[in-house]
């Protein structure tokens, strides 16, 4: 299989999407943040030393997703129609799970935007809590599912 971001000489290139048709596209990505029990209590309440942890993290993820083409060199700028960030608290493991969902109607998918969103949410939680916990663990991060485009639907098993 040929990598789409390499030309015939193996050099990096942006994929030409001019002739692709627009379809509805959705991608969901997963992220994970594990903290100490003390930090978990603080962040589950939502407010740390720097303020409202989850509102700031959600906004950071949304902003990052919209700037994916500026962060990942060969990504196309997209007109994103929706971004959602959800949190699940796992009390027994002192973990916060992140689910990001990104939607558009366009010629290329939003998998990278969903992944950038999830990672930036986690990084922002880290930043908001690093003063009280230097041992915060981030990850794993991965694509859960995507739909739309020529390759159709993908669902992680």
C-alpha positions as CSV (number, residue, x, y, z in Angstrom):
1,X,0.0,0.0,0.0
2,X,1.3,3.5,-0.9
3,X,1.4,6.1,1.8
4,X,-0.7,9.0,0.6
5,X,1.5,11.8,2.1
6,X,4.5,10.7,0.0
7,X,5.0,11.4,-3.7
8,X,6.6,8.9,-6.2
9,X,10.0,9.9,-5.0
10,X,9.2,9.4,-1.3
11,X,9.0,13.1,-0.5
12,X,6.4,14.6,1.8
13,X,3.4,16.2,0.1
14,X,-0.1,17.4,0.9
15,X,-2.7,15.0,-0.6
16,X,-4.6,16.6,-3.5
17,X,-8.3,16.4,-2.5
18,X,-9.6,18.6,-5.4
19,X,-11.5,15.8,-7.1
20,X,-12.9,14.1,-4.0
21,X,-16.6,14.5,-3.2
22,X,-17.9,16.1,0.0
23,X,-19.4,13.7,2.5
24,X,-20.5,13.9,6.1
25,X,-17.6,12.9,8.3
26,X,-17.3,12.1,12.0
27,X,-14.4,11.0,14.1
28,X,-14.2,10.1,17.8
29,X,-11.0,9.9,19.7
30,X,-10.1,8.6,23.2
31,X,-7.7,10.0,25.8
32,X,-6.8,9.2,29.3
33,X,-5.5,11.1,32.4
34,X,-4.4,9.3,35.5
35,X,-3.6,11.2,38.7
36,X,-2.9,10.7,42.4
37,X,-5.9,10.1,44.7
38,X,-5.6,13.6,46.2
39,X,-5.4,15.2,42.8
40,X,-8.4,13.1,41.6
41,X,-10.5,14.5,44.4
42,X,-9.6,18.0,43.5
43,X,-10.1,17.7,39.8
44,X,-13.4,15.7,40.1
45,X,-14.7,18.8,41.9
46,X,-13.7,20.7,38.8
47,X,-11.7,23.5,40.4
48,X,-7.9,23.6,41.0
49,X,-5.4,26.3,41.8
50,X,-5.8,27.7,38.3
51,X,-9.6,27.6,38.2
52,X,-12.2,25.7,36.3
53,X,-10.3,22.7,35.1
54,X,-12.8,21.1,32.8
55,X,-14.2,24.2,31.1
56,X,-10.6,25.4,30.4
57,X,-9.6,21.9,29.1
58,X,-12.7,21.6,26.9
59,X,-12.1,25.0,25.4
60,X,-8.4,24.2,24.8
61,X,-9.4,21.0,23.0
62,X,-11.9,22.8,20.8
63,X,-9.4,25.5,19.9
64,X,-6.7,22.9,19.2
65,X,-9.0,20.9,16.9
66,X,-9.8,24.0,14.9
67,X,-6.0,24.7,14.5
68,X,-5.0,21.1,13.6
69,X,-3.9,22.2,10.1
70,X,-1.5,24.6,11.8
71,X,-0.1,21.9,14.2
72,X,0.2,18.9,11.8
73,X,2.1,20.0,8.7
74,X,0.2,18.1,6.0
75,X,-3.4,18.4,7.3
76,X,-5.9,20.4,5.3
77,X,-7.8,23.3,6.9
78,X,-11.4,22.3,7.5
79,X,-14.7,23.9,8.2
80,X,-15.6,22.0,11.3
81,X,-19.3,21.9,12.1
82,X,-19.2,20.4,15.6
83,X,-16.8,19.5,18.3
84,X,-17.9,17.8,21.6
85,X,-15.8,16.8,24.6
86,X,-17.0,14.4,27.2
87,X,-15.5,13.3,30.5
88,X,-15.9,10.0,32.3
89,X,-14.6,9.7,35.9
90,X,-13.3,6.3,37.0
91,X,-13.1,6.7,40.8
92,X,-11.5,3.3,41.5
93,X,-8.6,4.1,39.2
94,X,-8.2,7.9,39.7
95,X,-8.6,8.3,36.0
96,X,-10.5,10.7,33.8
97,X,-11.4,9.4,30.3
98,X,-11.8,11.9,27.5
99,X,-14.0,11.4,24.4
100,X,-13.7,13.9,21.6
101,X,-16.1,14.0,18.7
102,X,-15.5,16.1,15.6
103,X,-17.9,16.5,12.6
104,X,-17.7,18.2,9.2
105,X,-19.0,17.9,5.7
106,X,-16.0,18.0,3.5
107,X,-13.5,16.3,1.2
108,X,-11.2,14.9,4.0
109,X,-11.7,13.3,7.4
110,X,-11.5,14.7,10.9
111,X,-9.6,11.9,12.6
112,X,-6.6,14.2,13.2
113,X,-8.8,16.9,14.6
114,X,-10.4,14.5,17.0
115,X,-7.0,13.2,18.2
116,X,-5.6,16.7,18.5
117,X,-8.6,17.7,20.6
118,X,-8.3,14.7,23.0
119,X,-4.6,15.2,23.5
120,X,-4.9,18.9,24.1
121,X,-7.7,18.4,26.6
122,X,-5.4,16.0,28.5
123,X,-2.4,18.4,28.3
124,X,-4.6,21.2,29.7
125,X,-5.7,19.1,32.6
126,X,-2.0,18.4,33.2
127,X,-1.2,22.1,33.1
128,X,-4.1,23.0,35.4
129,X,-3.0,20.4,38.0
130,X,0.8,20.2,37.7
131,X,1.3,22.4,40.7
132,X,-0.2,19.8,42.9
133,X,0.8,16.6,41.1
134,X,4.0,16.2,39.0
135,X,3.2,12.4,38.4
136,X,0.2,12.8,36.2
137,X,0.1,10.2,33.4
138,X,-1.3,11.0,30.0
139,X,-2.5,8.4,27.5
140,X,-3.1,6.2,25.7
141,X,-4.7,8.2,22.9
142,X,-6.4,6.6,19.9
143,X,-9.1,6.8,17.3
144,X,-12.2,5.1,18.4
145,X,-14.2,5.4,15.2
146,X,-14.6,7.4,12.0
147,X,-17.2,7.5,9.3
148,X,-17.5,9.1,5.9
149,X,-15.3,9.3,2.8
150,X,-14.1,6.7,0.4
151,X,-12.8,4.4,3.1
152,X,-16.2,4.3,4.9
153,X,-16.6,3.4,8.5
154,X,-13.8,2.4,10.9
155,X,-14.5,1.2,14.4
156,X,-11.7,0.2,16.8
157,X,-12.2,-3.3,18.2
